[in-house]
Amino acid sequence: MTEEQERFSRIESAQRGDKIALDYLVQDNAPLVWSIVSRYAGRGVESEDLFQLGNIGLIKAIYGFDTEYGTQFSTYAVPKISGEIRRFLRDDGLIKVSRTTKRTAAYIARERERLFQQNGREPTVYELAEQLGLSPEEIAASETAMLPADYLQRPIGDDGCTLEQMIPGPAQDTAFFEHLELREAMEKLSPRERKLLLLRFFRAQTQQQCARELGVSQVQVSRLERKILEKLRGWME
């Protein structure tokens, strides 16, 4: 039995309620959790507290991991661990989002809900822009600034894949989270690219739905999406 097969076996045992297997996995992955904790040093929170938060993410990863999927456990666990820490830092006010951005995002959320109740469907970015007197780009920027920490793991469209899965590579579980935060990436993309990224990976729209909203063909959406992902991969190198 290989090391990875043994790890998978322990994960399956932990998922069945084996506390000994769970404790072993937590201890075995402590270096991984600490490596992620080190990225958030100097945020005003004790490292030991961040480590405990990271362990919560690790345990969620253990219970949620599918050993049949064919990916390494660390690749799955890193965003769970990082997400748990980032969620705490964001909710505790340690990851700063400007007051203006928060206020704008709140206006957008209220108007989005109002239009949904009025029309029985999710409003488009253009409809929100018209109602609020904002540009589509301002709406995209405000909403992405308020993205939750787990946005990388959200399934998109009918295919159910995630942004995390669409940016493969050996550095996925390290360089991506060290160098490619969404807000930084959004600043490098054009307004049109940012809009598509928001629709696809945050609003979970299919390529066909995006095509209707952007006024282009599905083929053009597919090409633009590939272009965006190629840029992201390039920034990871």
N, C-alpha and C positions, 0 to 999 in steps of 0.2 A: 504494500500500500504506500503510495507516494505521500509526501507531506501535505499536499493540497487535498488529496482524498481523505486523509486522516482529519484534516480540518473540517471538511464537509461533513464527515461522519459525526464529529462533535457538535457541529451546528445543528444537524438533524436531531441529535439527542437532546440538545438544549431546547429546541422547538417542541419536543415532546414532553418537556417538563423536567429534564435532568439538570438539577441545580449544580451538581459537580462539574458537568460539562460546561455549563454557563460560566461558572467561576473560573474554570481553566481558560476559556476563551477570553474573558475579560482581562485576566492576568497576562495571557500570551500577547494580547494586542495593546498592552499598556504603552510600549514604545511608540506605536502608531499614534495613539491618542496624544501622547506628550509632544510628538513632532508637530501635530496640528495646533496644540495649545500654544506652542512657541511662536506661532504666526500672529497671535493676538496679544502678545506681551505688551505692557505699557498702556493698556486700555482702562486702567483703574480698577481692575479686578484681580484678586489673588490667583496665581497660577493653579493652586490646588483646587480652587472653586471651579475654574475653567476645566480642569481635568475631570472633576465629577460630572460637569455638564457634558463633556465629551463622552464619558462612559455611558450616559443616558442615551446619547446618539448611537454609540456602539451597540448597546443592548437592543435598541430598535432595529439596527442593521442585522443583528443576529437573528432576531425573530422574523424579519421581513425578507431575508435572503433566500433566493431560490437556487438550490444547488444544481438544478437541472438546466439553468439558464446558460451556463458555459462561460461565465466571467469570473475573474478573481474576486475573492471576498473583499480584499482591500480596496479595489476599484469601486465596489458598491458601498463600502463602509465609510470611506473618506468624506463624501458629501453629506452623509447622515451625521457624522461627528461634527464636521465643520458647520453644518446647518444648525445644529442644536446650540452651538456656541454663539453663532451669529444672531440667531433668533433672540437669545438672551440679551446680547449686547445692544441689538436694535431696540427691543422692547423696553430695555432699561435706560434708553436714551444715550448710550455710549457710542453708537454709530450715528453721527449727526446728519439729520436731514433738515434743511432750512425750514423755518416757520412758514415762509411763503409757499414753498413746495408742498408742505403738509396741508396748508389751507386750500391750495389749488386742487390737490388730490381729493380732499374732502368734498369740494364743490362738484368735482367730476363724478365722484361716487354717488352723490345725492341725485345729480341730474341723470346719471345712467340708470339708477333705480326708478326715477320718475318716468323716464321714457320707456323703460321696460314695462312698467305697469300700464302705461297709456297705450302702447302699441302691441303688447304681448310678444315682444321679441327683443333681443339684445340690440341696442342702438349702435350705429356705425360710428367710427371716429369722426367722420364728416358731420354727422348729425349733432354729435356732442359739441364739435367746434362751432357750428352755427348757433346753437342754443346758448353757449357760454361766451361767445365772442373771442375764442382762442383759436390758435392755429392747430392743425392736427399734430404738428411736431411738438407743440407745447403740451398737448394732452399726453402724447407718447412719453415725453421726458418726465412729466409729473408722475404718471402711473408706474413707470419702470423704476423711478427713484424709491417708490414705496413697495417694491416687490418683496415678498416674503423670502426667507432664507432657503426654502426648498424649491424655488422656481426651476432649478436645473433638473429636478426629478419629476416634474409634472408631465403626464402624458399629453401629447398634442394630437388633435384631429382624430380621424378614424383609425390611423395606424397605431396609435398608442405609444409611439416612441417618445423619447425625451431629448432635450437639448444635450444633456450629458452623454447620451448614447450616440448622438450624431456628430460628436467631436472625438473620435477615437484616437488612440495613440498611446505609446508607452509612458508618456509624461502626464497622462490624464489625471492621475490621482495626486499629483504634486504641483507641476507647473501651472496647471489650469487654475487651481485655487490660489496660487501665490501671485499670479500675474494677470489673470483675466477675470476681474470682477465685472459684473454686467454693466454697471454704470460707466466704467472706464471704456468698455467695448462700445457702448452706445455712442459715446462721444466721438469715436473714430469712424462710425458709419454715417452714411448720408441720411438725410431725413426720410427718404423713401425706404431705405434699408432698415432704419430704426422702426418705421411703421410696420413693416412686414414681420420683423422680429417680435414686436409686441403682439401682433395679431396671431401669429403662429405659436409662439412659445409661452405667451402669458394668457391670451384669450382663447387658446386651444381651438382655433379655427382651422378648418381643412384648407388645402390649397385652392379648392374651388371657391370656398367662401371668401378667401383673401382676394382671389381674382375678381370677384364681383365687387368687392369694396374698393379695390384699387383701380378698377376699370381697365384691367388687362386680361390676357388669356391665362389659363391655368399653366400652360407651357412656360409663359413668361415668368409666372410666380415660381415655378420649379427651378428655372434657370437662375433667378435672382436669389432664391434660397441657397442654391449650391454656391453661388458667388459669395454670399455672406459667410457660409461655413468655411469656405476656402480661406477667407480673410482671417477668421478666428483661428483656424489651424496654423496659419502663417504666424500669427502673433504668439502662438504657443511655442514655436520653435526657438 
